[in-house]
Amino acid sequence: MTVITDARNGRYNENGTISVEVCFDNNKTEDGVALYLPYTAAVHDPADYGRQLYADLVAGKYGTVTPFTVTPEMLT
């Protein structure tokens, strides 16, 4: 079973998914330091833990999720 122990730096993407850095329970360096990996969570994520992560992010469990922002480069 995959267990997420922490998440940080969540930000919405244009399509409504959330890009976030995630720490899984079994993901540490040799020194025991938590290792964060990029993950994109979605409301219809194929993984149970992904759907739960998405719900937790929306609920604010891991802090505020940064809104999606249109950049000038996207408009050209």
Backbone as CSV, one residue per row, in Angstrom:
resi,resn,N_x,N_y,N_z,CA_x,CA_y,CA_z,C_x,C_y,C_z
1,MET,0.841,-1.181,0.000,0.000,0.000,0.000,0.887,1.244,0.000
2,THR,0.574,2.183,-0.845,1.318,3.430,-0.939,0.768,4.430,0.068
3,VAL,1.680,4.992,0.870,1.281,5.966,1.879,2.018,7.278,1.623
4,ILE,1.262,8.342,1.513,1.841,9.674,1.354,2.006,10.265,2.743
5,THR,3.238,10.656,3.076,3.498,11.219,4.399,3.491,12.742,4.408
6,ASP,3.701,13.366,3.258,3.699,14.822,3.190,3.598,15.259,1.731
7,ALA,3.167,16.483,1.538,3.112,17.086,0.203,3.363,18.577,0.359
8,ARG,3.945,19.178,-0.677,4.248,20.605,-0.598,4.231,21.226,-1.995
9,ASN,4.108,22.542,-2.014,4.187,23.328,-3.254,3.132,22.946,-4.288
10,GLY,1.910,22.724,-3.852,0.829,22.404,-4.779,0.461,23.604,-5.635
11,ARG,0.210,23.348,-6.914,-0.224,24.416,-7.813,-1.148,23.819,-8.879
12,TYR,-2.239,24.531,-9.127,-3.189,24.076,-10.141,-2.587,24.212,-11.528
13,ASN,-2.918,23.261,-12.379,-2.557,23.306,-13.794,-3.759,23.791,-14.592
14,GLU,-3.541,24.115,-15.834,-4.590,24.641,-16.713,-5.798,23.707,-16.799
15,ASN,-5.558,22.393,-16.745,-6.646,21.425,-16.900,-7.301,21.020,-15.581
16,GLY,-6.927,21.677,-14.474,-7.552,21.395,-13.185,-6.819,20.387,-12.322
17,THR,-5.813,19.725,-12.880,-4.998,18.834,-12.061,-4.117,19.688,-11.151
18,ILE,-3.465,19.041,-10.193,-2.592,19.759,-9.271,-1.205,19.131,-9.310
19,SER,-0.211,19.926,-9.655,1.181,19.484,-9.589,1.672,19.749,-8.174
20,VAL,2.372,18.779,-7.614,2.773,18.859,-6.212,4.030,18.029,-5.998
21,GLU,4.782,18.341,-4.967,5.922,17.524,-4.563,5.448,16.631,-3.422
22,VAL,5.646,15.320,-3.565,5.093,14.350,-2.615,6.197,13.521,-1.981
23,CYS,6.025,13.249,-0.694,6.922,12.348,0.022,6.136,11.078,0.346
24,PHE,6.600,9.955,-0.168,5.985,8.663,0.124,6.705,8.030,1.310
25,ASP,6.028,7.160,2.040,6.586,6.582,3.267,7.894,5.831,3.055
26,ASN,8.092,5.257,1.908,9.287,4.447,1.653,10.334,5.196,0.833
27,ASN,10.211,6.509,0.744,11.083,7.288,-0.132,11.981,8.210,0.680
28,LYS,13.166,7.703,1.027,14.123,8.481,1.800,15.514,8.284,1.217
29,THR,16.387,9.232,1.497,17.776,9.094,1.078,18.462,8.082,1.992
30,GLU,19.689,7.738,1.683,20.440,6.803,2.522,20.607,7.334,3.939
31,ASP,20.581,8.652,4.095,20.711,9.280,5.412,19.382,9.375,6.151
32,GLY,18.307,8.894,5.542,16.997,8.930,6.169,16.228,10.221,5.966
33,VAL,16.725,11.086,5.089,16.050,12.353,4.808,14.919,12.110,3.810
34,ALA,13.765,12.711,4.090,12.610,12.560,3.204,12.939,13.057,1.802
35,LEU,12.558,12.288,0.810,12.792,12.627,-0.588,11.445,12.947,-1.235
36,TYR,11.324,14.144,-1.778,10.087,14.576,-2.428,10.185,14.347,-3.930
37,LEU,9.118,13.814,-4.494,9.050,13.540,-5.926,7.901,14.322,-6.549
38,PRO,8.034,14.734,-7.807,6.932,15.423,-8.472,5.781,14.456,-8.747
39,TYR,4.566,14.953,-8.589,3.376,14.140,-8.838,2.281,15.079,-9.327
40,THR,1.471,14.605,-10.234,0.310,15.363,-10.681,-0.938,14.608,-10.253
41,ALA,-1.676,15.200,-9.329,-2.886,14.579,-8.793,-4.107,15.075,-9.562
42,ALA,-5.071,14.174,-9.718,-6.285,14.519,-10.455,-7.501,13.945,-9.742
43,VAL,-8.626,14.604,-9.935,-9.860,14.131,-9.315,-10.195,12.712,-9.789
44,HIS,-9.849,12.375,-11.027,-10.094,11.037,-11.576,-8.787,10.262,-11.726
45,ASP,-7.860,10.474,-10.797,-6.561,9.797,-10.808,-6.775,8.278,-10.832
46,PRO,-5.984,7.538,-11.593,-6.153,6.082,-11.633,-5.765,5.393,-10.321
47,ALA,-4.961,6.058,-9.501,-4.539,5.461,-8.229,-5.401,5.997,-7.084
48,ASP,-5.779,5.108,-6.171,-6.569,5.531,-5.009,-5.869,6.644,-4.239
49,TYR,-4.559,6.474,-4.017,-3.833,7.482,-3.241,-3.763,8.812,-3.987
50,GLY,-3.805,8.783,-5.310,-3.807,10.013,-6.097,-5.113,10.778,-5.945
51,ARG,-6.221,10.054,-5.946,-7.526,10.701,-5.740,-7.620,11.270,-4.328
52,GLN,-7.109,10.520,-3.341,-7.128,11.005,-1.962,-6.228,12.224,-1.809
53,LEU,-5.058,12.181,-2.438,-4.147,13.325,-2.396,-4.817,14.554,-2.994
54,TYR,-5.483,14.385,-4.128,-6.173,15.508,-4.762,-7.202,16.108,-3.802
55,ALA,-8.008,15.254,-3.187,-9.028,15.727,-2.244,-8.384,16.443,-1.058
56,ASP,-7.292,15.891,-0.543,-6.593,16.510,0.586,-6.003,17.863,0.204
57,LEU,-5.461,17.957,-0.993,-4.904,19.230,-1.458,-5.997,20.289,-1.587
58,VAL,-7.113,19.922,-2.182,-8.228,20.859,-2.348,-8.757,21.306,-0.981
59,ALA,-8.757,20.390,-0.007,-9.249,20.696,1.335,-8.252,21.511,2.157
60,GLY,-7.038,21.684,1.656,-6.049,22.477,2.364,-5.185,21.721,3.351
61,LYS,-5.227,20.409,3.324,-4.442,19.607,4.269,-2.948,19.907,4.180
62,TYR,-2.461,20.216,3.000,-1.035,20.473,2.792,-0.762,21.941,2.468
63,GLY,-1.628,22.816,2.912,-1.463,24.243,2.654,-2.268,24.690,1.443
64,THR,-2.111,25.928,1.118,-2.838,26.520,-0.002,-2.257,26.054,-1.331
65,VAL,-3.137,25.688,-2.247,-2.721,25.327,-3.604,-2.717,26.610,-4.430
66,THR,-1.585,26.895,-5.040,-1.442,28.111,-5.841,-2.353,28.039,-7.065
67,PRO,-3.130,29.085,-7.314,-4.015,29.081,-8.483,-3.229,29.046,-9.791
68,PHE,-3.886,28.563,-10.827,-3.300,28.582,-12.168,-3.254,30.022,-12.656
69,THR,-2.162,30.386,-13.291,-1.997,31.733,-13.831,-1.620,31.650,-15.303
70,VAL,-2.341,32.383,-16.119,-2.015,32.455,-17.541,-0.825,33.400,-17.701
71,THR,0.196,32.930,-18.386,1.378,33.755,-18.630,1.310,34.349,-20.035
72,PRO,2.016,35.444,-20.283,2.019,36.040,-21.627,2.481,35.055,-22.699
73,GLU,3.403,34.169,-22.348,3.900,33.187,-23.316,2.790,32.248,-23.781
74,MET,1.836,31.986,-22.910,0.738,31.080,-23.258,-0.220,31.715,-24.261
75,LEU,-0.230,33.014,-24.309,-1.169,33.726,-25.174,-0.634,33.977,-26.576
76,THR,0.620,33.643,-26.813,1.189,33.895,-28.137,1.324,32.624,-28.927
